[in-house]
Amino acid sequence: MSGSQAQDSACSLDKPDKDVVATETKPKKRICCACPDTKKLRDECIVEHGESACTKWIEAHRLCLRSEGFKV
């Protein structure tokens, strides 16, 4: 194996396949059905205390949605 062949094969290991990246980041659910627990807590807090008082729950719900593959 020549030096350029070894370099080419090493470079291909650094870059994941396009198909793998697309399937890992694609959400498996609709956004309305994802993270029902954090959504409920967020919504209840906003109704009772207003949006400005619920940043903790809003951010928790965003983190959950991101972990599900949504870009929010």
Order of alpha helices (4+ residues) and beta strands (2+ residues): alpha-alpha-alpha-alpha
